[in-house]
Amino acid sequence: MKTSTSKIRFQKVNLATIILLFILILAGGVVRSTGSGMGCPDWPKCFGRYIPPTSSSELPKDYKQKYVAGRLAKNQRFAKTLDVFGYSDLARRIREDKSILVPEEFNAAKTWTEYINRLIGAASGLFLLATAVLAFSYRSESKLIPVLSIFNVILVGFQAWLGSIVVSTNLVAWVVTLHMLLALAIIGISIITYHLARVYGRPKLNVNQVTHVVTLFALLISTVQIAFGSEVREKIDAVAGHFQGGYRDDWITNAGVIFTQHRDIAILVLVINVALYALIRRTFSRHSLQQQIMSFVFLMLMLQMVTGILLSYWALPPFAQAAHVLLATLVFSAQFYLMLNLYRSVKGGGNS
């Protein structure tokens, strides 16, 4: 069956969107690890400009007071939202948080790091919007593709707002974790729409239920591990704030038991993926897409272990933090794509 030009265009744009989302995850990791979140204190402009400044001399004398006031107003609005949903105690703590009143010194490197992150985010949003428009070429074959594509555009808008809350507040630890889990959901939905478009009309595979269960378990464990990683990041940020950015070698020691739990879950992630690889190898041929995906998963896991060692013994270098987050996302995405290809495969059956 010949694929129309509009459908081919949808698949290409959808794939480009997925790649951009991975780049955005990396950029976000760099912003987080370098403390550049407030590099641009306003939105959508940066210091009131479309092209950010390179020197504090380009800014008005009262820029600190102006943007502290803006941050305070944003937090007050968020506190009202929390009141509506019954989180009155947290809302009170946000209102009483004096740390947000401390103005940040202008730092050109942090400003441009955050600005580049925003540019990548804007490009990702535009590609998601283009994907949603092009998804209607599949409306007669699968209504799920356009519905999910539109939902993803809405979700990324909420994610952008949540990201601004992450950098604006200091007290809401769970928002960072939710922000990361939403990023996984956005990537997951993009992978689903891409997969559905690629496998339309292909037959279902006859795969042992044990393989399905183990794949789902591996995916869930990876998600838990990523959530724990976000909690570790929050704890490290709190420790770093306590030491005022100094004594970096002591940050992990003072992070507490959550760092040990994160490391222990990493061992479980490796074990379950070894078991999954054995099942995939027994079920599918050597050159099947499923085995290729598992090989990719193991490569990402090995690289993630390397970055984990660097984080543990090299005092949390920022580049390793960003890479660690990206690799975890790639593992999750590959496992998710594998799970989809156990039902219908892009390359046909592929069974041994």
N, C-alpha and C positions, 0 to 999 in steps of 0.2 A: 504494500500500500504506500503510495507516494505521499510524502509529507509536504503540506503547503508551505509557501514562503513565510507566511505570518507565523506558522507554528515553529518553523526552524528559527525564526527571529526570536520568538519567545524563549526557546530553549537556550539560545546563546546569551540573551540578556539575563535570564534567570541564573545561568552559570556564572556570568560576570558579577552578578549581584552577590552570589555566595562567596566568590573570591574577595570582593570588596568588604564583605562583612568580616572575613577573617583578618583582613588588613586593619579594619576598624578595631577589632579585638586587640590586635597587637598595639595599635596606636593608643588605645585606652589603657593598656597595661603600662606603656611608657609614661603616660600622663600620671597614672596612679603612683608608679614607683619613683618618679622624680618629683612628686608633690606639685605638679603643674596645674592642678584642677582649677585654681583661682588665678591662673595666668591671664585669663580674660575674665574680668569680674562682671561683665554685662553680656547680654545676649539679645538679638543675634549678632550685633556688632561687637567689636573688641576695643574697649576703651573709647566707645563712641565712634569708631572708625571701621571702614570695610577692610582696610589694610592696617594691621596693628603697628604701633610705634616700635622703634628699635632703641630708643633712649628715653629716660625719664624727663629730659629737657623738652620733649615734644608734648608732654602732658600738662594740664593746668595745675596750679599750685594746690588746689583743694581736691585733687582726684581721690585721695585716700578717704576723706570724709564722705565724698559723694558716693563711692562704691560700697563703703561700709553701710551707709544708709540704705542703699539698694539691696544689699544682702540681708539686712535686718528686716526690711519690708517683705522680702521673699519668704524668710523664715516665719514671719508672723502669719502670712497667708497659709503656709504649710501647717502651722500649729492649729489654725482654725479648721483645716481639713481633718486633722487628727481628732479634734474635739467632736466633729460630726460623727466619726466612726468609733467613738468611745475611748480613744487613747488620751484621756485628759491629763494623766500624770506625765506622759511623754511630752505632750503639748506644753505643759507648764515648764518642764525642764528646758525645752527649746527656747521659750520666752525668757527664761532666766539665765541662759547661757551667755556669760560675759566674754567668752573667748572670741565670738564673732565680731566683737566691737574693736578688736585689735587689728589695725590696718596692716596689710601686707606690703612690703617694699616691692617696687617694680623690678622685675627680673626679665630681661629681654628673652633669654633662653626659654624660661617657663612660659612666657606669653606666646612665643612662636610655636612651642610644643603643643600647647592647647589649641592654638589657631589651626595648625595643620590637622590636629585631631578633628576639629570641627569641619574642616574642608572635606575630609574623608567621610565624616558622618553625613554631610550634606549630599555628597556624591552617592553614598549608599542609599539615602532616602529617595533621591531622584531615580536611581535604578530600580528600587522597589516599586516606585510609582509607575515606571515604564513597564515593569513586569506585570503589574496589576492590569494595566491597559491592554497589553498584548495577550494576557491570559484569556480574554474573551474570545480569542480564536479557537479555544477548546470548549466553549460553552455547550456545544451540541454533543460532544463526546464525554465530557466530565465537568459537571457544574462545580465540583469540589475545587478544581484548579482556580477559577476566578474568585470563588468565595474565600479561599484561604489566602490568595494573593491580596485581596482587598483588606482582609483582617490583618495581614502582616503590616500593611501601610499604617493602619490605626495603631497597631502595637508598637511600631517604631516611633510614632509620635509620642505615645505615653512613655516610652523608654527614654526619649530625649528629655522630657520633663523630669523624669526620675533621676536622670544623670545630673541635672542641674541641682537637684535636692542633695545628691550625694556630696557634691563639692561645697554646697552652701551650709550644710549642717554638720555638727561634730558629734552628735549624740545618738543618731539613729543607725545603729550597727546593722540591723537587719535590712536596711534599704540597699546597702552595698551587695549583700547576698541576693536580694530580689533582683537588683539591676543585672547581676551576672546570670541568674537563671532566666531572666527575660531575654537576654542576648542569646542564650542557647535555644530558647523557644523560637526566636525570630529566624535563626539559622536553620533550625529543624524544619520549620514550615517551608522555608525556601527549598530545602532539600526534598521535601515531600512533593511540592509542585513540580520541581525539575524531574523527579523520578516518575511521577504519574504521567507526565508528558512523554517521557522516553519509553515507558513500558506499555502504553496504550495499545490494546489488541493482542498483547503477548499472553501466552497461556500461564496458568498458575503452576508453581513448582510443588512437587511432592516431597517435602522435607520433614524429617523426623521431628516430632513435637519437642523432644529433649533439646534439640539444637535451637529451636525458637525460644524455649524457656531460658536456656543458658545465655543466649544473646541478649534477651531482655534484662536478665539479672546483671550481666556485665555493663549494660547501658545504665541501669539504675545505680550501680555501685560507682560508676564514673561520675554520675550526676551528684551523688552524695559527696564524693571526694572533692569535686569542684566547689560545692557549697561549703565544705569544711575549709577549703583553701581560702575562700572569701572571708570566713571567720578568722582564720589565722592572720590574714592581711589586716583586718580590723584590729586585732590584738597587737600586732606589730606596730601599727600606727599609734595606738595608745601608749605603748612602751616608748616609742620614739619621741612622742610628745612629752612624756614624763622626763626623759633625759635631754629634752630640748634639742634633739637631733644628734647629740653626742653619744659616746660610748657604744658605737654601732655593733661592736663585737659581742656586747651583752644583751642585745635585743632578743635573740632567740631564747637565751637562757631564762629571760624574764617573761617570755610569752606564756609559760605555763603548760598545762597538760594538753591543751588543744593542738599544739604543734606535734606532740608525740602521737596523738590520735590520728592526725592527718598523715603522718608517716606510716602508721600501722595499716590504715586503709589502703595506702599505696601498695603495700605488700599483697593485700587481698585483691586489688585491681589486677596485679600481675598474675596471680594464681588463677583467677577466673578466666583471664584472657588466654592463658596457656591451655586450660581445659577447652575453651571455645575453639582455639586453633586446632586442637586434636579432632574435635567434632567436624569442623569445616573441612579439614584435610581428608577425613574418612568419607565425607558426603559428596564433595565436589572434586572435579578434576584439577590437575596441577595448574593449568592455565586459565582456570575459571576466574570470573570477576570476584567471586567470594573469597578465593584464596589470595588474590591480589590485595583486596581490602584488608585482610588479616595481616598480611605482610607489612602493609602500610601502618596498621595499628601498632605492631611490634616495633617498628622503626621509631614511631612517635613516642612510645613508652620508654624506649632506651634513651632517647634524647631528653625526655622529661626527667628520667632518673639522673642524668648528667646535670641538668639545671638544678634539680633538687639538692644534689651534693654541693654544687657551687653556692646555693643559697645557705646551706647549713654550715659550711666550713669557710666561706669567703665573705662573711658578714653582709649577706643579702645584696649583692651587686644589682643595681637597677636593671641592667640588660637581661640578667638571668630571671628576674621577676617577671618582666614582660614576656620573655620567651616561654616561661613555665606556664603562664596563663594561656598563651596561644597554643602550645602543644596539648594542654588538657582539652581545649576546645576542639582541636583536630582529632583527638582520640574519640571524644564523644560523637563528633559528626561522622567519623568513619564507622563507628559501631552502629550508629543510627541508620546510615546508608546500607550497611550490611543487613540489618534487620529488615529493611524494606526489600532488599534483593533476595531474601529468603522466601518471599511470597511471589513476586514476579521479578525476573531478572532482565536487566538491560541487554545482556548478551545471550539471551535464550536460556535453556535449561542448565547446561553446565555441570550436570551431575556426573559422578564417576560411573 
